[in-house]
Amino acid sequence: MILWNKLVPEIFNGPVISFWQGLGLLLLSRILFGGWGRGGAGWARRRNAWKQKIAGRMATMTPEEQEKFKQKMQSACGPAWMRRKFGEEPLATPKEV
């Protein structure tokens, strides 16, 4: 609250806030951006859990099913410039020497 009241009104012509408004902003930022003393890497744990889940599923698939899954994920989740419709031929890749 004190930091807000020292900076925001002067820099951005924003309002001065009370203690309770400052506490509300702190609570809202914790809800939106995480925190609460979990080490600050909650996203990394979720990412690792997702990778382990996918690796477990891939282990039970045949090589053909794995390739089909990879192509489907790439077309749905890859960068926009790499996305292609499912079943579309991939771009030419250099041949191994």
CORVENGI-V862826 format. One line per field, one symbol per residue. ss: DSSP state (@ for helix, = for strand, . for the rest). Layout:
# CORVENGI-V862826
ss: ???
This chain:
# CORVENGI-V862826
ss: .@@@@@@@@@@@......@@@@@@@@@@@@@@@........@@@@@@@@@@@@@@@@@@...@@@@@@@@@@@@@@@..@@@...............
